[in-house]
C-alpha cells in the first residue's frame, strides 16, 4: 500500500569505494604498533560498529565501545576521558549522524584512521512508515515524528538490513587491512566469512517473511525502515527516530485505525527504551506486545548474545506477529 522512494546520499557521489575512501589516513602499519600488546586499538561508537570490528579483526584487534551496554546510543554524551580515548585509538569506526556527540568528538580527536560507516552504503530517507513520506500524499512532513537524523533526514539504522550491513563490513575489513597491512590476508578472510553469514541471514529473512497474513508492523521508534524496505513490509512507528519522543494524540489515533485496517496483531517495543507508549497503544486497541530489538546494544535483557542471535529473534517475533505461513 505504501509507495517507497530511495533517496541516495549526496555525499556518496561516485558510489561506494569500499575501504579506499572509508579510511581517511595514510596507509601503513602505524596502528598495529599503537597498542601495548601489539594489537590494533579500535574504538567503535556503539555495538553494531564494535561487532564488525571484533568479527573482522579477531585476535589482531582490541575493541572498545564508546556506548556501554544498556545505554541508549542516541542519548550518549562523551566524557573527556572518552575524547582522550578516541585520540589514542589506532582506528575509529562510527556511523555519522546517529550520535551527534560522537560526531563532534571524532572531529575534535585528531585521530587519522577514521571509518565512517555512512559512506560505505547508500543511505535512504524513511518516514515513520518506513518510507519517504514525501512520496505519499496526505502525510504532513514531520507530523508528530522526528525526521531530523542525518543529511536531509536520512535514516542511519542501516545495520538492521543484513545486506547493507554486509556492505559496511566490506568497508571496515578494507580499512583494517589498510591500517594493519601485515595481517591484511586475515582481515580479508574474516570479512568474507562474516559477509557469508550476513548473506545467509538475509536469505532467512526473505524466506521467512515472504508469505505473511499482514505486511504492517507497529513499533516504538522508526528504526526498522531498511528492514521493512528490504523484505516488503510496512513499518509504522509510534515515535520518530528518537525512541523517547512523545507521539501526538493524532498519531496514536491514526495508529489505532491502521491496526484495525491492516490486521495488525502486535505492538513492538524494545529493550533500551521505555515501553510505555507501546503498552498504552496495545491496551487501547486490544493488541499484544512483543520485542523488536533495534540492536543498538546488547544487555542481559536482549533476546540473544550477539547480532545474529538477536536478529533471528527479531525474525521469529515478526513471523509470529505478521502471521507467517
Protein Blocks (a to p, Z undefined) as FASTA:
>chain_A
ZZcdddddfklggiaaehjlmpgcdedjklmmmpmnlpacdddfblmlmmmmmmmnmmmb
ccddfbdghiafklpccdfklmmmmmmpmbdcddehjlmmlmmmmmmnopabdcdfklmp
ccddddfkopafklpghiaghihpackgcjhhiafklmlpmklmmmmmmmmmmmmmmmmm
mlmmmmmmmmmmmmmmmmmmmmmmmmmmmpcfbfcdcdfbdcklmmmmmnopacddfblm
blkbccdfklmmmmmmmmmmnopabdcddfkbcfklmmmmmmmnopacddddehlaccfk
bgcjbfklmmmmmmmmmmmmnopZZ
